[in-house]
């Protein structure tokens, strides 16, 4: 039972951080003028969608419904991005910084979940580790825009 609970916790956290990354990417994409940065954020968005789908599918196969992100948190995210990119603050440097900060939050959140679910199955751990590697690569790529 413990392994199933850990699997559920880790998959739900992965679903949540992927959903937040996808939401942030899709909110910020229309504000990006720089072609190279736009392509990077599009790639990140596609990766978040893929991980979101895998985590959701695994949860549904286990008979669970993904917990997702509340509407309140989504509204806060939208408002925060709108405020932080308003008034001509949509330079590539500023947008890259926002995305790096979001990636770091996702890494911290998922790493905590991994550390608190030691009895989780290997397949779920691998998927979570894939997310962490992906975010680390995203940060390395975004550093060029800072």
Secondary structure, 3 states (H helix, E strand, C coil): CHHHHHHHHHHHHHHHHHHHHHHHHHHHHCCCCCHHHHHHHHHHHHHHHHHHHHHHHHHHHCCCCCCCCCHHHHHHHHHHHHHHCCCCCCCHHHHHHHHHHHHHHHHHHHHHHHHCCCCCCHHHHHHHHHHHHHHHHHHHHHHHHC
